[in-house]
Amino acid sequence: MGRPPRLTEPPTTRAQPKRTTATAPAWDDPALLATMDQPQIFGPRLHTYSHADAIDDGVLADYQLVVPTVTDTELHNALTDPEAGPTARRTTALHLAILKAMREQDLRHVFVYFQQIADAADFARQFAHTLRTLPDELHPDWADDVVVQSIDGTHSPHRRADTIARFSNAERGVLANAKVLGEGVDLPAVDAVVFADRTASVRRIVQALGRALRKPPTLKTKTASLVIPAYIPPGTDPTDLLGTPYEALWLVTAALRHHDQTIAARTPRAKNQHPARDSHTYITRRFRFDDTLDPTAIARALDLLVWPSSGAVLSAPRRAGLAAAIRYQSEHSHLRVSADYEDAYGYRLGQFITGQRTAYQAGALDPAWIAELEDLGMIWDDHEATWPPSRPSTPNTATLPSPPNYPAASSLPTSAP
């Protein structure tokens, strides 16, 4: 099978070349040279023009978070070499995810950000091959006309200008970018950006999204897309938003909440059991998944992973257990789980529930986690948990048969002396 591809990889640990004026990428965080955040010198702030205000006024485009998923079956069908290594598997999975997003969201100009030049070049070089492996029902009509290129910091200014012009003028184009086009590039034609490498940097995410938020003068409205692919391993529930495939999504969302006030304004469930009325609208407008998901499930993931009320990060074992408990409760409307119960995805929910009950009785669970489980109907008492939901705790005497009607003692005949 090989190692499952991670569509968003951690930063590389390879040795980097010596930094010079020529090799220092513009993508690096610059040193702070000056700031006006000194009221004693510059005076108080008179007005703040927020990101949300700019969207409402039509200055910037609105945006959505698009999460295309790639299953293990889809990946194997696209791989011509069953023994392909991790790099080839990851590149192909990224191709499939971007093609799915372009097809379903009608994206026309997509920026893909890489950290390594070789990865960006390989992505562009192998794109046409992946297109040829698609089945007819997934092969887009525009497949033969899409322009796929790579651009990096080693290219000459003339070559960069030609590449950008060809990308901008194409009916549909994909541009793989490495160590260039970080700041100071105005490309209103871009309607989607993709991070091929995992990042939680607020500055990098905001700058990349800024490429797509700019509006061409000819457009009155525009919705930009931040595409965050997710690989679904075999036997994994694709609707489990607390699982590993969606970790990159929540990293990006957590970074964006420092920039987008509409994210920070959504009231978490832990603080208010009756969230703001526009929360449902915000969630359905911001998030686009392959599967139709209940906004309540998305809100739960936001509250647990993006801004947990306790400030603690929900561990992977707790995420897996909570996801299985949510599935069980949705199907059975209770959490009276037998100790040996294993769900359809192979998760031993009975052991998890028993372990949480034991930890609760030992006083080892924090209040926020207790409240999360109780919200699903967790029963902490071992004896109570063994009773079926519909079984009464005391027998109903009305259903018992009436005693026989024996004659009174005074009416019984007496025997002869």
C-alpha positions in Angstrom: 0.0 0.0 0.0 2.8 2.4 0.8 2.6 5.5 3.0 -0.7 7.4 2.6 0.0 10.8 0.9 -0.4 13.9 3.0 -1.8 16.6 0.8 -0.4 19.3 3.2 3.1 18.3 4.2 5.1 19.8 7.2 8.0 22.1 6.3 11.0 20.4 4.8 14.0 19.6 6.9 16.4 19.6 3.9 19.5 21.7 4.1 18.9 25.2 2.7 21.4 27.1 0.5 23.3 29.9 1.9 21.3 33.1 2.1 22.4 35.9 -0.3 20.6 38.8 -1.9 19.8 36.6 -4.9 18.7 33.4 -3.0 16.6 35.0 -0.2 13.0 34.3 -1.2 10.4 37.1 -0.9 8.2 34.6 0.8 10.3 34.8 4.0 9.0 36.9 6.9 10.8 40.2 6.8 12.4 41.9 9.8 10.3 44.7 11.3 11.7 48.0 10.1 9.0 50.4 11.3 5.6 50.5 13.0 3.0 53.1 13.7 1.8 51.2 16.7 3.1 53.9 19.1 0.3 56.2 20.1 2.6 58.5 22.0 4.4 59.3 18.7 1.7 59.0 16.1 -1.5 59.6 18.1 -4.5 57.3 18.6 -6.1 55.2 15.8 -8.9 57.2 14.2 -10.6 54.4 12.2 -10.2 50.7 11.4 -11.4 49.5 8.0 -11.9 45.8 8.5 -11.8 42.9 6.1 -15.5 42.4 6.6 -16.2 46.0 5.8 -14.2 45.8 2.6 -16.2 42.8 1.5 -19.5 44.5 2.3 -18.5 47.6 0.4 -17.4 45.6 -2.6 -13.8 46.6 -2.4 -12.7 43.0 -1.9 -14.2 39.8 -3.0 -15.8 37.5 -0.5 -14.3 34.1 0.0 -15.0 30.4 0.8 -13.0 27.5 2.1 -13.3 24.6 -0.4 -12.3 21.1 0.9 -12.1 18.6 -2.0 -11.5 15.1 -0.8 -9.5 12.3 -2.5 -10.2 8.7 -1.5 -7.7 5.9 -1.6 -9.7 4.3 -4.4 -9.6 7.4 -6.5 -5.9 7.8 -6.0 -5.1 4.1 -7.0 -7.2 4.4 -10.1 -5.2 7.5 -11.2 -1.8 5.9 -10.5 -0.4 4.0 -13.5 2.4 2.6 -11.3 1.0 0.7 -8.2 4.4 0.9 -6.6 4.7 4.7 -6.9 6.6 6.4 -4.1 5.3 8.9 -1.6 6.2 11.9 -3.8 4.3 10.6 -6.9 1.3 9.7 -4.7 1.2 13.1 -3.1 1.5 14.9 -6.4 -1.2 12.8 -8.1 -3.5 13.3 -5.1 -3.0 17.0 -5.2 -3.8 17.0 -9.0 -7.0 15.1 -8.3 -8.1 17.4 -5.5 -7.5 20.6 -7.5 -9.2 19.2 -10.6 -12.3 18.3 -8.5 -12.4 21.8 -7.0 -12.0 23.4 -10.4 -14.8 21.2 -11.9 -17.3 21.5 -9.0 -16.7 25.2 -8.2 -16.0 26.4 -11.8 -12.5 27.7 -10.8 -10.6 29.3 -13.7 -7.3 30.6 -12.4 -5.7 28.7 -9.6 -2.5 29.5 -7.7 -0.7 26.6 -6.0 1.9 27.5 -3.3 4.9 25.2 -2.8 7.9 25.6 -0.5 10.3 23.7 -2.8 11.0 24.7 -6.4 11.4 21.0 -7.5 8.0 20.1 -6.2 6.3 23.0 -8.1 8.1 22.0 -11.3 7.1 18.4 -10.9 3.5 19.3 -10.2 3.2 21.2 -13.4 5.1 18.6 -15.5 2.9 15.7 -14.3 -0.5 17.5 -14.5 -1.2 16.4 -18.1 -0.5 12.8 -17.3 -3.0 12.8 -14.4 -5.6 14.3 -16.7 -5.2 11.4 -19.2 -5.9 8.9 -16.4 -9.2 10.3 -15.4 -12.4 8.3 -16.3 -14.7 9.8 -18.9 -17.3 11.0 -16.3 -14.6 13.0 -14.4 -12.8 14.3 -17.5 -13.7 18.0 -17.8 -14.6 19.5 -21.2 -11.8 22.1 -20.8 -9.1 19.5 -20.0 -7.3 20.0 -23.3 -7.2 23.8 -23.0 -6.1 24.3 -19.4 -2.7 26.0 -19.1 -0.5 24.5 -16.4 2.9 26.2 -15.6 5.4 26.7 -12.7 7.2 29.8 -11.7 9.9 30.3 -9.1 12.6 32.6 -7.9 15.3 31.4 -10.2 13.4 32.5 -13.3 14.5 35.7 -15.0 12.1 38.7 -14.8 11.3 38.4 -18.5 10.4 34.7 -18.1 8.3 35.5 -15.1 6.4 38.2 -16.9 5.7 35.9 -19.9 4.5 33.1 -17.5 2.1 35.4 -15.6 0.8 36.9 -18.8 0.0 33.5 -20.3 -1.7 32.4 -17.0 -3.8 35.6 -16.8 -4.9 35.4 -20.4 -5.8 31.7 -20.4 -9.4 30.7 -20.2 -8.4 28.3 -17.5 -4.9 28.1 -15.9 -3.0 26.6 -13.0 0.2 28.2 -11.8 2.5 26.4 -9.4 4.5 29.0 -7.4 7.6 28.5 -5.3 9.4 31.3 -3.5 8.0 34.1 -5.7 4.7 36.0 -6.0 4.4 36.4 -2.2 4.0 40.2 -2.0 3.4 43.1 -4.2 1.8 41.1 -7.1 -1.5 42.3 -8.3 -3.4 39.5 -10.2 -7.1 40.1 -10.1 -7.8 37.2 -12.4 -6.9 34.7 -9.7 -10.0 33.1 -8.1 -8.5 30.3 -6.0 -5.3 29.6 -4.1 -4.0 26.2 -2.8 -1.4 25.4 -0.2 0.5 22.3 -1.2 2.6 22.5 2.0 1.1 22.8 5.5 1.3 26.2 7.1 -0.3 27.9 10.1 1.4 31.3 9.4 -1.2 34.1 9.5 0.9 36.3 7.2 1.5 33.6 4.6 -2.2 32.6 4.5 -3.5 36.2 4.4 -1.0 37.2 1.7 -1.9 34.2 -0.4 -5.6 34.7 0.0 -5.1 38.3 -0.9 -4.1 37.2 -4.4 -7.6 35.9 -4.9 -9.5 38.6 -3.0 -8.7 41.3 -5.6 -11.4 42.1 -8.0 -11.0 42.8 -11.7 -12.6 46.2 -12.7 -15.1 44.4 -14.9 -16.6 42.3 -12.1 -19.2 43.6 -9.6 -19.1 40.5 -7.5 -16.6 37.7 -7.0 -16.1 34.8 -4.6 -12.5 33.7 -4.1 -11.7 30.2 -3.0 -9.1 28.9 -0.6 -8.7 25.3 -1.5 -7.6 22.9 1.2 -7.4 19.3 0.0 -8.1 16.3 2.2 -7.0 12.7 1.6 -9.4 10.1 3.0 -7.5 6.8 3.9 -9.3 3.4 3.6 -11.9 2.7 6.2 -12.2 6.3 7.3 -15.4 8.2 7.7 -15.3 11.2 5.2 -17.8 13.1 7.4 -15.6 12.9 10.5 -14.4 16.6 10.7 -12.5 15.9 13.8 -10.2 13.3 12.1 -6.7 13.7 10.7 -7.7 14.4 7.1 -9.1 17.8 8.0 -6.3 19.0 10.3 -5.0 21.4 7.6 -8.4 23.0 7.3 -8.6 23.8 11.0 -5.0 25.2 11.0 -5.9 27.6 8.2 -9.2 28.6 9.8 -7.5 29.2 13.1 -5.0 31.5 11.3 -7.7 33.3 9.4 -9.7 34.1 12.5 -7.0 36.6 13.5 -7.7 38.5 10.2 -11.3 37.8 9.4 -13.6 39.3 12.0 -16.6 37.3 10.8 -14.8 34.1 12.0 -14.0 35.6 15.4 -17.5 36.9 15.8 -19.2 33.5 15.6 -20.3 32.6 19.1 -18.9 29.2 20.3 -21.4 26.7 21.7 -19.5 26.4 24.9 -20.1 30.0 25.8 -23.6 30.4 24.5 -26.0 27.5 24.0 -28.0 29.8 21.6 -25.5 31.0 19.1 -25.9 34.1 17.0 -28.7 33.8 14.4 -26.2 34.4 11.5 -23.9 31.6 12.5 -25.7 29.1 10.3 -25.5 31.6 7.4 -21.8 32.1 8.0 -21.0 28.4 8.1 -22.9 27.5 5.0 -21.4 30.4 3.1 -17.8 29.9 4.2 -17.3 26.1 4.0 -17.7 23.8 0.9 -17.3 20.1 1.5 -17.8 17.2 -0.9 -20.4 15.7 1.4 -23.5 17.6 2.6 -22.7 18.2 6.3 -24.9 19.5 9.1 -23.8 23.1 10.0 -24.0 21.9 13.6 -21.2 19.4 13.0 -19.0 22.1 11.4 -19.8 24.4 14.4 -18.7 21.6 16.8 -15.4 21.2 15.0 -14.8 25.0 15.0 -15.5 25.2 18.7 -13.3 22.2 19.6 -10.4 22.7 17.2 -10.3 26.4 16.2 -11.1 28.2 19.4 -11.6 25.8 22.3 -13.1 27.5 25.2 -10.6 26.0 27.6 -7.6 27.0 25.5 -6.5 23.3 25.3 -5.9 21.4 22.1 -8.2 18.4 21.7 -5.9 15.4 21.4 -6.1 12.9 18.5 -7.5 10.1 20.7 -10.2 12.3 22.0 -11.1 13.5 18.5 -11.4 10.0 17.3 -13.5 8.9 20.3 -15.8 11.9 20.1 -16.4 11.4 16.4 -17.4 7.8 17.0 -19.6 8.8 19.8 -21.3 11.4 17.6 -22.0 8.8 14.9 -23.4 6.3 17.5 -25.6 8.9 19.2 -26.9 10.1 15.8 -28.0 6.6 15.0 -29.3 5.3 18.4 -30.2 8.6 20.2 -28.2 7.4 23.3 -24.7 6.4 24.5 -25.5 3.2 26.3 -22.7 1.4 24.5 -21.6 -2.1 25.5 -18.0 -2.5 26.6 -17.1 -4.7 23.6 -18.9 -2.6 20.9 -16.9 -1.8 17.7 -18.4 0.4 15.0 -18.4 0.0 11.3 -15.1 1.8 10.9 -13.3 -0.5 13.3 -13.3 2.0 16.2 -13.7 0.4 19.7 -16.2 2.8 21.0 -17.2 0.6 24.0 -13.6 0.8 25.3 -13.5 4.5 24.8 -16.8 5.1 26.7 -15.7 2.8 29.5 -12.4 4.5 29.8 -14.0 8.0 29.9 -16.4 6.8 32.6 -13.5 5.4 34.7 -11.6 8.7 34.3 -14.6 10.7 35.3 -15.1 8.7 38.5 -11.4 9.2 39.3 -11.8 13.0 38.8 -9.4 13.1 35.9 -11.6 14.8 33.3 -11.7 18.6 32.8 -15.1 20.4 32.9 -15.1 21.4 29.2 -14.6 17.8 28.1 -17.3 16.5 30.6 -19.7 19.0 29.2 -18.9 17.9 25.6 -19.7 14.3 26.4 -22.8 15.1 28.5 -24.1 17.1 25.5 -24.2 13.7 23.7 -26.0 12.0 26.6 -23.1 10.4 28.4 -24.1 8.3 31.4 -21.5 8.3 34.1 -23.0 5.7 36.4 -22.0 2.1 35.5 -25.2 0.6 36.8 -27.5 3.0 35.0 -25.6 2.6 31.8 -26.4 -1.1 31.7 -30.2 -0.5 31.6 -31.8 -0.5 28.1 -33.2 3.0 27.3 -36.9 1.7 27.3 -36.7 -0.6 30.3 -38.5 0.8 33.4 -36.6 0.9 36.6 -39.5 -0.6 38.7 -42.1 -3.2 37.6 -45.5 -2.0 36.7 -47.9 -3.7 39.1 -50.9 -2.8 36.9 -49.7 -5.4 34.4 -49.6 -8.3 37.0 -52.4 -10.8 37.1 -55.0 -10.3 39.9 -54.7 -12.7 42.9 -57.3 -15.5 43.1 -60.5 -14.6 45.0 -60.3 -16.9 47.9 -63.4 -17.2 50.3 -63.2 -15.6 53.7 -62.0 -17.8 56.5 -65.4 -17.6 58.4 -67.2 -19.2 55.4 -64.9 -22.2 55.1 -66.6 -25.4 56.2 -65.3 -27.0 59.3 -64.6 -30.7 59.6 -66.7 -33.0 61.8 -65.4 -33.6 65.3 
